[in-house]
Amino acid sequence: MGQKLQAGCVDPAEIDRLHETFIHASADLARDLHAGADDPAIRRFNLAAGMAFDVARRSIRCANEALEDLRTIHRIARIGNWRVRLDDHLTSWSEDMHELFGTDPDRFVPLFDVLTGQMDETDRTAFLATFRTVAETGQAAAAEIRIRGAEEGARRWFWIDMRPETDDTGAIVAVRGICQEITDRKVALERIRYMSSHDPLTNLINRTHLLERLDQILGEARRRRENVALLTFDIDDFKGINDLFGHAVADSVLREIAGRIARQVRESDLVARIGGDEFVVVQAGCEQPELVETLARRLLRTIADPIVLADGREIGISASVGIALHPFDGMTPGALLAHSSQALHVIKKERPNTLGFYDASVQSEWQKRRALEQDLRLALQHRELSLVYQPMFCMRSSLCSGFEALLRWNSPTHGPVAPDLFIGLAESIGLMEEVGTWVLREACAEAARWAVPLTVAVNVSPIQIQQGDLASVITETLNTTGLPANRLEIEVTESMLIRNFDRAVDTLQRIKALGVGISIDDFGTGYSSLATLRAFPFNKLKIDRSFVRDLAEESESLAIVNAVLGLGRGLRLPVVVEGVETERQADILRDCGADAIQGYLFGRPSPISAYSNITDPRVTSRRRLAV
């Protein structure tokens, strides 16, 4: 064995041959020594030789154990050994190699071409180039290859480490290697790679991968001087679907919407889910905005088809879409996606369930909104928020029964900001719970200072009911301010009741147990039913102002008001009518039997100091309804 073997490439078969040679030589030597056993010199030699043989036997036994350990490790790790002579390409495989490839060592001749012939064509070229490099330079190298599996189209991955074998002169005479199957590892890595670039719910690409692919598409579009359209879709009121039907149904809705969008676009288009209920479609080569609009409207119609649940219920869906065009609206993926999102948010605010293209006015509107968001975050700290109060009057006694506290924001930068705008902002940026708690504490502290025991009504948001511990906040506020519980009312809207129904019922029942009144605000504009009214512990109904506006002119409005008043009497709930602005409206409501009224006719929302004639007991004669 004059060949030098590189470490890590020892052929177990050669160790077996060495072992066999040593055993035969030992037997011959032992026979010769026994023949001269009577000679004293021989006996001394026998002693030394016996000791040497004993050491040798133990060494052989250790070598065998180590060899068996190596074979066991190879079997567990699925590692095989192979050797290819360079002069004639004669190939030898270890038993483990045969096990890896499922071949019979007694019937299968492991030719070099057999090994390379099973490789993927691209990998075979790379493997042969690496093999030649090892054979010519003597430098060890490794390669990953794919080999055809038993099933049609199946591929198995192998890692091959190759090292040169030299003779006594240092010439490279063969290439030895180990071969380990890494298919499971490759599959796991591919799965990890897929999960990092795809949304697990819909299997669409995610935001990160979208930006990577979009960067490539924009680069190609610049070379070809083509336009690229990016459309961002958002499901209208998806939170309502989530709250009403639960997360499992909401997830199935998202999967259905993803499938609908993917089926409506070209194979070359990108479809991504970038978070929540937002989807993106990217289409290259769109030369006319009219064609992009046609695509957007087709997708909106597809999304709007009702979704039928397993139990037969249908869910009505609508969506809005913002569109940005490259190169006009952005040269980078980030800019294009941001401008499309800005167009989407503006269109949802103005008229949902439609589409809008990005333009400069959108950018201005978006920047204004962002500035408002930043300033709103500091409004509480800077004492820019305040409360105004609007009185409610009892129709029977003509006396003021209490006030509704209304939130206002007078920004030093933006001036007075409409409540609908900044309250919506507070909800979207996660400030509503903090702001709502502040409103509750301020209103209760103010009412506690009134000498006349009037009630104060405070509006609460869905977020306070669904996410916070509103009952505990109210308890703490009443204890801190000293306001009796029966002088506080909270007002909730119909729409918030359908969101997480069980939690809403539990929260309101806990609040009712404190002695706090609960009224349903803007009744008639939401989704509540008689069953809803019976489930919740309401003390009062408030009819929305939209039914009062045309009360004197439209018989339909009068019929609705009478119906709600009758409903209130049937449920033994007093009814407050909002938005009363004329004496004619007040007279009609008195004749209809309204319990209480509220509106500009009797007082606009103002600082409480404007109503000192009501809250000051020294001028109680002026608390009466002046109509």
WOQUILIN-V648839 format. One record per backbone hydrogen bond with DSSP energy under -1.0 kcal/mol. NH is the residue of the N-H (numbers start at 0). CO is the residue of the C=O. E is the energy in kcal/mol with one decimal. If there is no record, write none. Layout:
<<NH/CO/E> <NH/CO/E>>
This chain:
<<3/165/-2.5> <8/5/-1.7> <13/10/-1.1> <14/10/-1.2> <15/11/-1.8> <16/12/-1.8> <17/13/-2.4> <18/14/-2.3> <19/15/-2.3> <20/16/-2.4> <21/17/-2.2> <22/18/-2.0> <23/19/-2.0> <24/20/-2.3> <25/21/-2.4> <26/22/-2.0> <27/23/-2.1> <28/24/-2.3> <29/25/-2.3> <30/26/-1.8> <31/27/-1.9> <32/28/-2.2> <33/29/-1.9> <34/30/-1.4> <36/33/-1.3> <42/38/-2.6> <43/39/-2.3> <44/40/-2.3> <45/41/-3.4> <46/42/-2.0> <47/43/-1.9> <48/44/-3.5> <49/45/-3.2> <50/46/-2.2> <51/47/-2.2> <52/48/-3.2> <53/49/-2.6> <54/50/-2.4> <55/51/-2.6> <56/52/-3.1> <57/53/-2.5> <58/54/-2.4> <59/55/-3.0> <60/56/-2.8> <61/57/-2.7> <62/58/-2.8> <63/59/-2.7> <64/60/-2.5> <65/61/-2.8> <66/62/-2.6> <67/63/-2.6> <68/64/-2.5> <69/65/-2.5> <70/66/-2.6> <71/67/-2.5> <72/68/-2.7> <73/69/-2.6> <74/70/-2.4> <75/71/-2.7> <76/72/-3.0> <78/73/-3.1> <79/178/-2.9> <81/176/-2.3> <82/91/-2.0> <83/174/-2.4> <84/89/-2.5> <85/172/-2.5> <88/84/-1.3> <91/82/-2.3> <93/80/-2.4> <97/93/-1.6> <98/94/-2.2> <99/95/-2.5> <100/96/-2.0> <102/97/-2.2> <106/103/-1.2> <107/103/-2.9> <110/108/-1.8> <114/110/-1.5> <115/111/-2.2> <116/112/-2.2> <118/115/-1.3> <119/145/-2.6> <123/119/-3.0> <124/120/-1.8> <125/121/-1.7> <126/122/-2.9> <127/123/-2.6> <128/124/-1.8> <129/125/-2.1> <130/126/-2.9> <131/127/-2.5> <132/128/-1.8> <133/129/-2.1> <134/130/-2.4> <135/131/-2.3> <136/132/-2.5> <137/133/-1.8> <140/161/-2.2> <142/159/-2.3> <144/157/-2.6> <146/155/-2.9> <147/117/-2.5> <148/153/-2.2> <153/150/-1.9> <155/146/-3.0> <157/144/-2.7> <158/179/-3.2> <159/142/-3.0> <160/177/-2.3> <161/140/-3.3> <162/175/-3.1> <164/173/-2.6> <165/3/-1.2> <166/170/-2.1> <169/166/-1.7> <172/164/-2.8> <173/164/-1.4> <174/83/-2.4> <175/162/-2.7> <176/81/-2.3> <177/160/-1.8> <178/79/-3.0> <179/158/-2.6> <180/77/-1.6> <181/156/-2.3> <185/181/-2.6> <186/182/-2.8> <187/183/-2.4> <188/184/-2.7> <189/185/-2.7> <190/186/-2.3> <191/187/-2.5> <192/188/-2.8> <193/189/-2.6> <194/190/-2.8> <195/191/-2.1> <197/193/-1.2> <198/203/-3.8> <202/198/-2.4> <204/270/-1.0> <205/196/-2.1> <209/205/-2.5> <210/206/-2.4> <211/207/-1.7> <212/208/-2.9> <213/209/-3.2> <214/210/-1.9> <215/211/-1.4> <216/212/-2.4> <217/213/-2.8> <218/214/-1.9> <219/215/-2.2> <220/216/-2.5> <221/217/-2.2> <222/218/-1.6> <223/219/-2.0> <225/220/-2.6> <227/325/-1.7> <228/282/-2.9> <229/323/-2.7> <230/280/-2.9> <231/321/-2.8> <232/278/-3.4> <233/319/-2.2> <234/276/-1.3> <235/317/-2.4> <237/234/-1.0> <240/236/-1.2> <241/237/-2.5> <242/238/-2.8> <243/239/-2.4> <244/240/-2.6> <245/241/-1.7> <249/245/-2.2> <250/246/-2.7> <251/247/-1.9> <252/248/-2.2> <253/249/-2.1> <254/250/-2.3> <255/251/-2.2> <256/252/-2.7> <257/253/-2.5> <258/254/-2.2> <259/255/-2.3> <260/256/-2.5> <261/257/-2.4> <262/258/-1.9> <263/260/-1.2> <268/265/-1.3> <269/281/-2.1> <271/279/-2.6> <272/204/-1.9> <273/277/-1.5> <277/274/-2.5> <278/232/-2.0> <279/271/-2.9> <280/230/-2.5> <281/269/-2.3> <282/228/-2.5> <284/226/-1.8> <291/287/-1.2> <292/288/-2.6> <293/289/-2.2> <294/290/-2.1> <295/291/-2.6> <296/292/-2.7> <297/293/-2.2> <298/294/-2.4> <299/295/-2.3> <300/296/-2.3> <301/297/-2.1> <302/298/-2.6> <303/299/-1.8> <306/314/-2.4> <308/312/-3.7> <311/308/-1.9> <314/306/-2.4> <319/233/-2.2> <320/353/-2.0> <321/231/-2.3> <322/355/-2.4> <323/229/-2.3> <325/227/-3.5> <328/324/-3.9> <335/331/-2.4> <336/332/-2.5> <337/333/-2.3> <338/334/-2.4> <339/335/-2.0> <340/336/-2.2> <341/337/-2.2> <342/338/-2.2> <343/339/-2.0> <344/340/-2.5> <345/341/-2.1> <346/342/-2.2> <347/343/-2.4> <348/344/-1.6> <349/345/-1.9> <350/346/-2.7> <355/320/-1.8> <357/322/-2.6> <362/358/-1.8> <363/359/-2.3> <364/360/-2.7> <365/361/-2.9> <366/362/-2.7> <367/363/-2.2> <368/364/-2.3> <369/365/-2.7> <370/366/-2.4> <371/367/-2.5> <372/368/-2.6> <373/369/-2.3> <374/370/-2.4> <375/371/-2.8> <376/372/-1.7> <381/377/-2.3> <382/379/-1.2> <383/378/-2.7> <385/407/-2.3> <387/405/-2.7> <388/605/-3.5> <389/403/-1.8> <391/401/-2.7> <392/596/-2.6> <393/398/-2.9> <394/594/-2.4> <397/393/-1.8> <399/622/-1.0> <400/391/-2.6> <401/391/-1.1> <402/454/-2.2> <403/389/-2.6> <404/456/-3.0> <405/387/-3.2> <407/385/-2.6> <409/383/-1.6> <410/414/-2.2> <414/410/-2.2> <416/408/-2.5> <421/417/-2.2> <422/418/-2.6> <423/419/-1.2> <424/420/-2.0> <425/421/-2.4> <426/422/-2.0> <427/423/-2.1> <428/424/-2.0> <430/425/-2.9> <431/425/-1.3> <434/430/-2.8> <435/431/-3.2> <436/432/-1.9> <437/433/-1.9> <438/434/-2.4> <439/435/-2.2> <440/436/-2.2> <441/437/-2.6> <442/438/-2.7> <443/439/-2.2> <444/440/-2.4> <445/441/-2.3> <446/442/-2.6> <447/443/-2.2> <448/445/-1.2> <449/446/-1.2> <453/451/-2.6> <454/400/-1.7> <455/486/-2.5> <456/402/-3.0> <457/488/-2.6> <459/490/-2.2> <464/460/-1.2> <465/461/-3.2> <466/462/-2.5> <467/462/-1.2> <472/468/-1.9> <473/469/-2.6> <474/470/-2.3> <475/471/-2.5> <476/472/-2.3> <477/473/-2.8> <478/474/-2.1> <479/475/-2.3> <480/476/-2.7> <481/477/-2.0> <486/483/-1.8> <487/484/-1.6> <488/455/-2.4> <489/516/-2.3> <490/457/-2.5> <491/518/-2.3> <496/493/-1.5> <499/242/-1.3> <503/499/-2.3> <504/500/-2.5> <505/501/-2.3> <506/502/-2.7> <507/503/-2.5> <508/504/-2.2> <509/505/-1.9> <510/506/-1.9> <511/507/-2.7> <512/508/-2.0> <514/511/-1.7> <515/510/-1.3> <516/487/-2.4> <518/489/-2.5> <519/539/-2.2> <520/491/-3.7> <522/541/-3.1> <524/521/-1.6> <532/528/-2.1> <533/529/-2.0> <534/530/-1.6> <535/531/-1.7> <537/535/-1.8> <538/517/-4.1> <539/517/-1.2> <540/573/-2.4> <541/519/-2.1> <542/575/-2.8> <543/522/-1.4> <546/543/-1.6> <547/544/-1.3> <548/544/-1.6> <550/547/-1.8> <553/549/-3.0> <557/553/-1.5> <558/554/-2.4> <559/555/-2.2> <560/556/-2.4> <561/557/-2.6> <562/558/-2.2> <563/559/-2.4> <564/560/-2.6> <565/561/-2.5> <566/562/-2.2> <567/563/-2.7> <568/564/-2.2> <569/565/-2.4> <570/566/-2.1> <572/567/-3.3> <575/540/-3.3> <576/595/-2.4> <577/542/-1.9> <579/597/-2.1> <585/581/-1.8> <586/582/-2.5> <587/583/-2.2> <588/584/-2.3> <589/585/-2.1> <590/586/-2.3> <591/587/-2.0> <593/588/-2.6> <594/574/-1.1> <595/574/-1.6> <596/392/-2.1> <597/576/-2.0> <600/579/-2.1> <601/598/-1.6> <602/598/-1.1> <605/388/-2.1> <609/606/-2.2> <610/607/-1.9> <611/608/-1.1> <613/610/-1.6> <614/610/-2.1> <615/611/-1.8> <618/615/-1.7> <621/618/-1.7> <622/619/-1.9> <624/397/-3.3> <626/624/-1.3>>
